[in-house]
Amino acid sequence: MKVLFLQEVKNVAKKGEVKEVSAGYAENFLFAKKLAMPATAELVRRVEESTKKQKQLEAEALKKTKEMMSRLSDFVLRIARPAKQGKLFGAITTKEIADLLAKNGFTGITKKALSLDHPIKMLGEYSVRVDLGHSVKTSCFVVVSEEER
C-alpha cells in the first residue's frame, strides 16, 4: 500500500515522502497515529507542488543570504565610546553589534548569530564572526574608537 508520510518516522521515511508499506503496518500504526495517509494521485501531485514551491523559497532565501554575506564582508562597523587609556567603560556586546548592524541595513542578524573570541573592552579593530543561516558564514569588522568630547 502506498502512503504519504505526514511526519517523519525514524528509519522509515521523512515527512512528505511517498513509500510502499504493508497494509497492516499502514492501517494499524501509521494511520492510527496520524503519521501517514493513503497516497492518492491528487494528494501526491499537491505534495510535489508544495515541495517544489518550498525548494524555490529556500533557493531565494539562500540567494538573499549570500547577497547579505557579500555586503557584510566588505562592511566596517565604526563605534565611538568613551575610554580611558585605551580601555572602554564597559564592554561592547553582541546584542549592541546586532542592533547597530540592523540600523545600517543588515536586518535579521541576531545576537546569537554573532560570535566574538573575547569581549570587546579595548579600543581597536575586531573581527566578528557572523552565521547567517543556510550554512553561510562570514565576518565583519568592528572598529572601536575613542568618543570625542
C-alpha angles and dihedrals in degrees: 000000000000115000136180113226114229093186136019114275110198114248091000113066146326127245112285096021122129114218140167112245134166116276093238093052091048096047100038101038117010099042094037092055092039091240094129144007134207111285109237121181091249093049093049090050092051092048091050090051091048091049091049092051091047091052090050091051091049091049091051091048090050090050091051090047092052090049089053089048092056092047092046096048089059094043124103117198112210119203125183117201137166111263141173119213091343096309121115124228093242131348130283107240132207089247090058091048091049091051092049091048089052090052088053094054102269098120122177097039109124130192089255090061091058126075132184130194089225136348116285105246102142137060114262145074123313136184115222119198114224125198106200095181127245086080089292115137131173140149136237130202125242119198114197115197134174115271115245113242 
